[in-house]
Amino acid sequence: MSVLRLVSDTLHLHCGSRSIRLTKIEFAILAELLNGDGGLVSRQDLLRLVWGSHICVEVRTVDSHVARLRRKLKQLGKTDIPAIETVWGLGYRVKYPDGPADSP
């Protein structure tokens, strides 16, 4: 499995020799999901952790940012990297290519 490396000062995601720039929001979402180590992170938790409790943001905003983040991950051209998996009605988690399929 390829290793993903987030560089906070440049907001870049590195994977091998490839690199992509993320927005601050994309970077924060990916960091929270990777910190979850494959565990479920709810949309509400992402709203609170990424945007803060003082900002009024719709839950669907999280979905839009995750969709853009998925497109950027595809730009890396790697098939052996973690993917962002939707757990319907609950949130998101990182799915590792070699990991077992587990329940929410």
Contacts in CASP RR format, 6 or more apart in sequence:
PFRMAT RR
TARGET T0000
AUTHOR 0000-0000-0000
METHOD contacts of the structure
MODEL  1
MSVLRLVSDTLHLHCGSRSIRLTKIEFAILAELLNGDGGLVSRQDLLRLV
WGSHICVEVRTVDSHVARLRRKLKQLGKTDIPAIETVWGLGYRVKYPDGP
ADSP
1 80 0 8 1.000
1 81 0 8 1.000
1 82 0 8 1.000
1 96 0 8 1.000
1 97 0 8 1.000
1 98 0 8 1.000
2 15 0 8 1.000
2 16 0 8 1.000
2 78 0 8 1.000
2 80 0 8 1.000
2 81 0 8 1.000
3 15 0 8 1.000
3 16 0 8 1.000
4 13 0 8 1.000
4 14 0 8 1.000
4 15 0 8 1.000
4 34 0 8 1.000
4 81 0 8 1.000
4 82 0 8 1.000
5 13 0 8 1.000
5 14 0 8 1.000
5 15 0 8 1.000
6 12 0 8 1.000
6 13 0 8 1.000
6 14 0 8 1.000
6 27 0 8 1.000
6 30 0 8 1.000
6 31 0 8 1.000
6 34 0 8 1.000
7 13 0 8 1.000
7 14 0 8 1.000
8 27 0 8 1.000
10 21 0 8 1.000
11 21 0 8 1.000
11 22 0 8 1.000
11 23 0 8 1.000
11 24 0 8 1.000
11 27 0 8 1.000
12 19 0 8 1.000
12 20 0 8 1.000
12 21 0 8 1.000
12 22 0 8 1.000
13 19 0 8 1.000
13 20 0 8 1.000
13 21 0 8 1.000
13 22 0 8 1.000
13 27 0 8 1.000
13 30 0 8 1.000
13 72 0 8 1.000
13 73 0 8 1.000
13 76 0 8 1.000
15 76 0 8 1.000
15 78 0 8 1.000
15 81 0 8 1.000
18 76 0 8 1.000
18 77 0 8 1.000
18 78 0 8 1.000
20 72 0 8 1.000
20 75 0 8 1.000
20 76 0 8 1.000
22 30 0 8 1.000
22 69 0 8 1.000
22 72 0 8 1.000
25 50 0 8 1.000
25 51 0 8 1.000
25 65 0 8 1.000
26 65 0 8 1.000
26 68 0 8 1.000
26 69 0 8 1.000
26 72 0 8 1.000
28 49 0 8 1.000
28 50 0 8 1.000
29 46 0 8 1.000
29 50 0 8 1.000
29 62 0 8 1.000
29 65 0 8 1.000
29 66 0 8 1.000
29 69 0 8 1.000
30 69 0 8 1.000
30 84 0 8 1.000
32 41 0 8 1.000
32 45 0 8 1.000
32 46 0 8 1.000
32 49 0 8 1.000
32 50 0 8 1.000
33 41 0 8 1.000
33 84 0 8 1.000
33 92 0 8 1.000
33 93 0 8 1.000
33 94 0 8 1.000
34 82 0 8 1.000
34 94 0 8 1.000
36 93 0 8 1.000
36 94 0 8 1.000
37 94 0 8 1.000
38 93 0 8 1.000
38 94 0 8 1.000
38 95 0 8 1.000
38 96 0 8 1.000
39 93 0 8 1.000
39 94 0 8 1.000
40 87 0 8 1.000
40 90 0 8 1.000
40 91 0 8 1.000
40 92 0 8 1.000
40 93 0 8 1.000
40 104 0 8 1.000
41 91 0 8 1.000
41 92 0 8 1.000
41 93 0 8 1.000
42 90 0 8 1.000
42 91 0 8 1.000
43 59 0 8 1.000
43 62 0 8 1.000
43 63 0 8 1.000
43 91 0 8 1.000
43 92 0 8 1.000
44 59 0 8 1.000
46 62 0 8 1.000
46 91 0 8 1.000
46 92 0 8 1.000
47 57 0 8 1.000
47 59 0 8 1.000
47 61 0 8 1.000
47 62 0 8 1.000
50 62 0 8 1.000
51 57 0 8 1.000
66 84 0 8 1.000
66 86 0 8 1.000
66 92 0 8 1.000
69 84 0 8 1.000
70 83 0 8 1.000
70 84 0 8 1.000
73 81 0 8 1.000
73 83 0 8 1.000
73 84 0 8 1.000
79 97 0 8 1.000
80 97 0 8 1.000
81 97 0 8 1.000
82 94 0 8 1.000
82 95 0 8 1.000
82 96 0 8 1.000
82 97 0 8 1.000
83 94 0 8 1.000
83 95 0 8 1.000
83 97 0 8 1.000
84 92 0 8 1.000
84 93 0 8 1.000
84 94 0 8 1.000
84 95 0 8 1.000
85 92 0 8 1.000
85 93 0 8 1.000
85 94 0 8 1.000
85 95 0 8 1.000
86 92 0 8 1.000
87 93 0 8 1.000
87 104 0 8 1.000
90 104 0 8 1.000
93 104 0 8 1.000
END
